[in-house]
Amino acid sequence: MRIMQLLPELNQGGVERGTVELSRELVRRGNESVVVSAGGLLTEQIERDGGRNITLDVCSKNPLSALWRAHKLKKLIQKVRPDIVHARSRVPAWLCVLAIKGLDVAFVTTVHGFNSVNIYSKVMTKGDRVICVSSSIKDYIKTNYNTSDEKIRIIHRGIDAGEFSPDKLDSDFIESFKELYDLGGKFVAACVGRITPLKNFEAFIKAIQLCSKTMPDIKGLIVGGARGDKQAYFGELKKLISDLGLENLIVFAGSQDKMAEIYSLCNLVVTCSKKPESFGRSLVEAMAMETPVVSTAQGGPLDIIEDGHTGLFCRDDSPEEIAQCILKARRIDFRGLRSYVMEKFGLDTMVEKELEVYRELLQK
């Protein structure tokens, strides 16, 4: 099969990483992979993995140039002749809808998030098959767009067993990281994600304060970068820590590349987002490293956590509830997290399900 994936850009992010991983695995299984984007940091990786990278503006939201860009995309599709065209974002999906008219090519979309409900977002339900990254996303598009069950397939994001492996850790990095942030001998509870109000870091910070009353060895670790437009919020978080006198209990580690190592040195990973997460990649990555997780009971994590067995759910995102879950999680011996995750959310599982969708359409 020849599969063409389209996304706005190939820089860092969950959609981008998933596209790169799928491209690599398609090639490994004897398929041809073509990735179309406006470019980015990961374009060379596509080529290194045996795929073909094509740069085309499928990113701009300018409606005045949409028809011209759709025309260029149509010419590209006619030249490449893919069996499957797979759009992973709204602008590429709109361009695909315009470009594939009159062409004999199967069209697949993946809904990665709880996009605003409008005509612009509805295009993600126009695929011959609509892949949803969680049950919550499926329910969302069924409720808002009346998308039929026949078209929808749930395929969770896959975790690369090689990338997140307890047997391939950089021990020197772990020791230096612990020393840098004074984590040695501490119970490390981490919150992972970009610095944005939606992640509800305030609740996490206050929960650490509450836990410290009975857990003097607790340390809160926040891993994630703050973009320019989020610097004011970042400043508010640092002020909150100062006002609460938590400078020695909460540390910011910024963006990090060696996430497997960071998950492995943590005792617990917490998510307390104000709005539902579409999936919950940080949870499955942590569990792949045998690290327990706590999450608010909403969105994608509902597919990931078996409450009390593979993690804990908070009833709400209040600091008091999060603190109670942290204290409870410390008393539970969670075992077998990696095998559980790899069976349900391994990269091989994801790729095989994607291929099933493609084969199904080609047989029709």
C-alpha positions as CSV (number, residue, x, y, z in Angstrom):
1,M,0.0,0.0,0.0
2,R,1.0,3.6,-0.5
3,I,-0.3,5.8,2.3
4,M,-0.2,9.6,2.2
5,Q,-0.5,11.3,5.6
6,L,-1.2,15.1,5.8
7,L,-0.7,17.4,8.7
8,P,0.0,21.2,9.0
9,E,3.6,21.1,10.1
10,L,6.2,18.6,11.3
11,N,7.5,20.1,14.5
12,Q,7.2,18.8,18.0
13,G,3.8,17.6,19.3
14,G,1.7,14.5,19.8
15,V,0.2,14.5,16.3
16,E,3.6,15.1,14.7
17,R,5.3,12.3,16.7
18,G,2.4,9.9,15.9
19,T,2.7,10.7,12.2
20,V,6.5,10.1,12.2
21,E,6.1,6.8,14.2
22,L,3.4,5.5,11.9
23,S,5.4,6.4,8.8
24,R,8.4,4.5,10.1
25,E,6.3,1.4,11.0
26,L,4.5,1.4,7.6
27,V,7.8,1.3,5.8
28,R,9.0,-1.5,8.2
29,R,6.0,-3.5,7.2
30,G,6.7,-3.2,3.4
31,N,4.4,-0.2,2.6
32,E,5.2,3.1,1.0
33,S,4.8,6.1,3.2
34,V,4.4,9.7,2.0
35,V,4.0,12.6,4.5
36,V,2.8,16.0,3.3
37,S,3.2,19.1,5.5
38,A,4.4,22.7,5.4
39,G,7.8,21.5,6.8
40,G,9.4,21.5,10.2
41,L,12.0,19.9,12.4
42,L,10.9,16.3,11.8
43,T,11.0,16.3,8.0
44,E,14.4,14.7,7.9
45,Q,13.3,12.0,10.2
46,I,10.7,10.9,7.7
47,E,13.3,10.4,5.1
48,R,15.7,8.7,7.5
49,D,13.0,6.2,8.3
50,G,12.5,5.3,4.7
51,G,9.4,7.5,4.0
52,R,9.0,10.3,1.5
53,N,8.6,13.9,2.7
54,I,6.8,16.4,0.5
55,T,6.6,20.1,1.5
56,L,3.3,21.8,0.5
57,D,1.4,24.5,2.3
58,V,-1.4,22.5,4.0
59,C,-1.1,24.7,7.1
60,S,-2.3,28.2,6.2
61,K,-5.9,29.0,7.2
62,N,-6.1,31.8,4.6
63,P,-9.4,31.0,2.7
64,L,-8.3,33.1,-0.3
65,S,-5.6,30.7,-1.2
66,A,-7.5,27.5,-0.3
67,L,-8.7,26.6,-3.8
68,W,-5.3,27.2,-5.3
69,R,-3.6,25.0,-2.6
70,A,-6.3,22.3,-3.1
71,H,-5.5,22.4,-6.8
72,K,-1.8,21.9,-6.1
73,L,-2.7,19.0,-3.7
74,K,-4.9,17.4,-6.3
75,K,-2.0,17.5,-8.8
76,L,0.3,16.0,-6.2
77,I,-2.2,13.2,-5.4
78,Q,-2.5,12.4,-9.1
79,K,1.2,12.2,-9.4
80,V,1.9,10.1,-6.3
81,R,-1.2,8.0,-6.7
82,P,-1.7,6.9,-3.0
83,D,-4.1,4.2,-2.1
84,I,-5.0,6.1,1.1
85,V,-5.1,9.8,1.9
86,H,-5.0,10.3,5.6
87,A,-5.7,13.8,7.1
88,R,-4.7,14.5,10.7
89,S,-5.9,18.0,11.1
90,R,-8.6,20.4,9.9
91,V,-6.9,22.5,7.3
92,P,-5.3,19.5,5.5
93,A,-8.7,17.7,5.7
94,W,-10.5,20.6,4.0
95,L,-7.9,20.7,1.3
96,C,-8.2,16.9,0.9
97,V,-12.0,17.1,0.5
98,L,-11.5,19.6,-2.3
99,A,-8.6,17.8,-3.9
100,I,-10.0,14.3,-4.0
101,K,-13.2,15.1,-5.8
102,G,-13.3,12.9,-8.9
103,L,-10.3,10.8,-7.8
104,D,-10.5,7.1,-6.9
105,V,-8.7,7.3,-3.5
106,A,-9.9,6.3,0.0
107,F,-10.0,9.1,2.5
108,V,-9.3,8.7,6.3
109,T,-9.3,11.3,9.0
110,T,-8.1,11.1,12.6
111,V,-9.8,13.3,15.3
112,H,-7.1,14.1,17.8
113,G,-9.0,16.5,20.1
114,F,-12.2,18.1,21.3
115,N,-12.3,20.7,18.6
116,S,-14.9,23.5,18.8
117,V,-18.2,22.4,17.2
118,N,-18.7,24.2,13.9
119,I,-18.6,23.6,10.2
120,Y,-14.8,24.1,10.1
121,S,-14.3,21.2,12.6
122,K,-17.0,19.0,11.0
123,V,-14.7,18.3,8.1
124,M,-12.9,15.8,10.4
125,T,-16.0,13.6,10.1
126,K,-15.9,13.5,6.3
127,G,-13.5,10.6,6.0
128,D,-14.6,7.2,4.6
129,R,-13.3,6.1,8.0
130,V,-13.0,8.4,11.0
131,I,-10.4,7.4,13.5
132,C,-10.9,8.6,17.1
133,V,-8.0,8.5,19.7
134,S,-10.3,7.6,22.6
135,S,-13.9,6.6,23.4
136,S,-14.6,10.1,24.6
137,I,-13.7,11.6,21.3
138,K,-16.0,9.1,19.6
139,D,-18.8,10.1,21.8
140,Y,-18.1,13.8,21.2
141,I,-18.3,13.6,17.4
142,K,-21.3,11.2,17.5
143,T,-23.2,13.7,19.8
144,N,-22.2,16.8,17.9
145,Y,-22.2,15.6,14.3
146,N,-24.3,12.5,14.3
147,T,-21.4,10.5,12.8
148,S,-22.4,6.9,12.2
149,D,-20.8,4.1,14.2
150,E,-20.1,2.4,10.8
151,K,-17.5,5.0,9.9
152,I,-15.8,5.4,13.3
153,R,-12.9,3.3,14.5
154,I,-11.2,3.9,18.0
155,I,-7.4,3.6,17.7
156,H,-5.5,4.8,20.8
157,R,-2.1,6.4,20.4
158,G,0.7,3.8,20.5
159,I,3.7,3.8,22.8
160,D,7.1,2.8,21.3
161,A,8.3,-0.1,23.5
162,G,11.9,0.7,22.5
163,E,11.8,4.4,23.3
164,F,10.1,3.8,26.7
165,S,12.0,0.9,28.0
166,P,13.3,0.4,31.6
167,D,16.2,-1.5,30.1
168,K,17.5,1.4,28.0
169,L,17.8,4.2,30.6
170,D,20.6,6.8,30.8
171,S,21.6,6.3,34.4
172,D,24.0,9.2,34.3
173,F,21.2,11.6,33.2
174,I,18.9,10.3,36.0
175,E,21.5,10.9,38.7
176,S,22.4,14.4,37.4
177,F,18.7,15.3,37.1
178,K,18.1,14.1,40.6
179,E,21.0,16.1,41.9
180,L,20.1,19.2,39.9
181,Y,16.5,19.4,41.3
182,D,17.2,17.8,44.8
183,L,15.1,14.8,44.2
184,G,17.3,12.2,45.9
185,G,15.4,10.3,48.6
186,K,12.2,12.2,47.9
187,F,8.7,10.9,46.9
188,V,8.5,12.6,43.5
189,A,5.0,13.4,42.1
190,A,5.2,14.9,38.6
191,C,2.8,16.9,36.4
192,V,3.8,16.7,32.7
193,G,2.7,19.1,30.0
194,R,3.1,22.5,28.4
195,I,2.6,25.4,30.8
196,T,-1.0,26.4,30.1
197,P,-4.0,27.1,32.3
198,L,-5.8,24.1,30.9
199,K,-3.4,21.8,32.7
200,N,-4.5,23.2,36.1
201,F,-1.0,23.4,37.6
202,E,-2.4,25.6,40.4
203,A,-4.4,22.6,41.7
204,F,-1.3,20.4,41.5
205,I,0.8,22.9,43.4
206,K,-1.8,23.3,46.2
207,A,-2.2,19.5,46.4
208,I,1.5,19.1,47.0
209,Q,1.2,21.6,49.8
210,L,-1.6,19.6,51.4
211,C,0.3,16.4,51.0
212,S,3.4,17.9,52.6
213,K,1.6,18.0,56.0
214,T,1.8,14.2,56.3
215,M,4.5,13.5,53.6
216,P,7.5,15.6,54.5
217,D,9.5,13.9,51.8
218,I,7.2,14.8,48.9
219,K,8.6,16.8,46.0
220,G,6.5,18.2,43.2
221,L,8.1,18.2,39.7
222,I,6.6,20.1,36.8
223,V,7.9,19.2,33.4
224,G,7.0,21.3,30.4
225,G,7.9,24.5,28.6
226,A,6.1,27.8,28.6
227,R,5.6,29.5,25.2
228,G,5.9,33.3,24.9
229,D,2.2,33.8,25.2
230,K,2.1,31.8,28.4
231,Q,4.8,33.6,30.2
232,A,2.3,35.6,32.3
233,Y,0.6,32.5,33.5
234,F,4.0,30.9,34.2
235,G,4.8,34.0,36.3
236,E,1.5,33.5,38.2
237,L,2.5,29.9,39.1
238,K,5.9,31.0,40.4
239,K,4.2,33.7,42.5
240,L,1.7,31.1,43.9
241,I,4.6,28.9,44.9
242,S,6.4,31.8,46.6
243,D,3.2,32.9,48.4
244,L,2.6,29.4,49.7
245,G,6.3,29.1,50.7
246,L,6.8,26.0,48.5
247,E,10.1,27.0,46.9
248,N,11.7,23.9,48.3
249,L,8.8,21.6,47.4
250,I,8.0,22.5,43.8
251,V,10.5,22.6,40.9
252,F,10.1,23.5,37.2
253,A,12.2,21.4,34.9
254,G,11.1,23.0,31.6
255,S,10.9,21.0,28.4
256,Q,12.9,17.7,28.5
257,D,13.9,15.2,25.8
258,K,14.7,12.2,28.1
259,M,11.2,11.6,29.2
260,A,11.6,7.9,29.8
261,E,14.3,8.6,32.3
262,I,12.2,11.3,34.0
263,Y,9.1,9.0,34.3
264,S,11.3,6.2,35.7
265,L,12.7,8.4,38.5
266,C,9.2,9.6,39.5
267,N,7.0,7.8,42.1
268,L,3.8,9.1,40.6
269,V,2.5,11.1,37.6
270,V,-0.5,13.3,38.0
271,T,-2.8,14.9,35.5
272,C,-5.5,17.3,36.7
273,S,-6.6,19.2,33.5
274,K,-9.6,21.5,33.7
275,K,-11.0,20.1,30.5
276,P,-11.0,16.5,29.2
277,E,-7.8,15.3,27.6
278,S,-8.4,13.7,24.2
279,F,-6.2,10.8,25.2
280,G,-3.5,11.1,27.9
281,R,-0.1,10.3,26.4
282,S,1.9,11.2,29.5
283,L,-0.1,8.6,31.5
284,V,0.6,5.7,29.2
285,E,4.3,6.7,28.9
286,A,4.6,6.8,32.7
287,M,2.9,3.5,33.1
288,A,5.2,2.0,30.4
289,M,8.0,2.9,32.8
290,E,6.2,1.2,35.7
291,T,5.2,4.5,37.3
292,P,1.7,4.8,38.8
293,V,-0.7,7.5,37.7
294,V,-3.5,9.7,39.0
295,S,-5.9,11.5,36.8
296,T,-9.2,13.3,36.9
297,A,-12.0,11.0,35.7
298,Q,-12.7,12.6,32.3
299,G,-11.8,12.3,28.7
300,G,-9.2,9.9,27.3
301,P,-7.9,8.7,30.7
302,L,-11.1,6.8,31.1
303,D,-9.8,4.4,28.5
304,I,-6.4,4.1,30.1
305,I,-6.9,3.7,33.9
306,E,-8.6,0.9,35.6
307,D,-9.3,2.6,38.9
308,G,-7.5,1.0,41.8
309,H,-5.6,-1.4,39.6
310,T,-3.5,0.5,37.1
311,G,-4.0,4.0,38.7
312,L,-6.4,6.2,40.5
313,F,-9.1,8.5,39.4
314,C,-9.9,11.8,41.2
315,R,-13.6,12.7,41.4
316,D,-12.8,16.3,40.5
317,D,-9.8,18.6,40.0
318,S,-9.8,20.2,43.4
319,P,-6.5,20.3,45.3
320,E,-8.1,18.4,48.2
321,E,-9.2,15.5,46.0
322,I,-5.9,15.3,44.1
323,A,-4.0,15.3,47.5
324,Q,-6.1,12.4,48.7
325,C,-5.4,10.4,45.6
326,I,-1.6,11.1,45.9
327,L,-1.7,9.9,49.5
328,K,-3.7,6.8,48.6
329,A,-1.5,6.0,45.6
330,R,1.5,5.9,47.8
331,R,0.0,3.0,49.8
332,I,-0.9,0.9,46.8
333,D,1.5,-1.6,45.2
334,F,0.8,-1.1,41.5
335,R,2.4,-3.9,39.5
336,G,2.4,-5.0,35.9
337,L,1.8,-1.5,34.5
338,R,4.2,-1.9,31.6
339,S,2.7,-5.2,30.4
340,Y,-0.8,-3.7,30.7
341,V,0.1,-0.6,28.7
342,M,2.0,-2.5,25.9
343,E,-0.8,-4.9,25.4
344,K,-3.5,-2.1,25.1
345,F,-1.5,0.9,23.9
346,G,1.7,-0.4,22.3
347,L,2.9,1.0,19.0
348,D,2.5,-2.3,17.2
349,T,-1.1,-2.5,18.3
350,M,-1.8,1.0,17.0
351,V,-0.1,0.3,13.6
352,E,-2.0,-3.0,13.1
353,K,-5.3,-1.3,13.7
354,E,-4.4,1.5,11.3
355,L,-3.5,-1.0,8.7
356,E,-6.8,-2.8,9.3
357,V,-8.7,0.4,8.5
358,Y,-6.7,0.9,5.3
359,R,-7.1,-2.7,4.1
360,E,-10.8,-2.5,4.8
361,L,-11.3,0.5,2.6
362,L,-9.2,-1.0,-0.2
363,Q,-11.2,-4.2,-0.2
364,K,-14.3,-2.1,-0.7
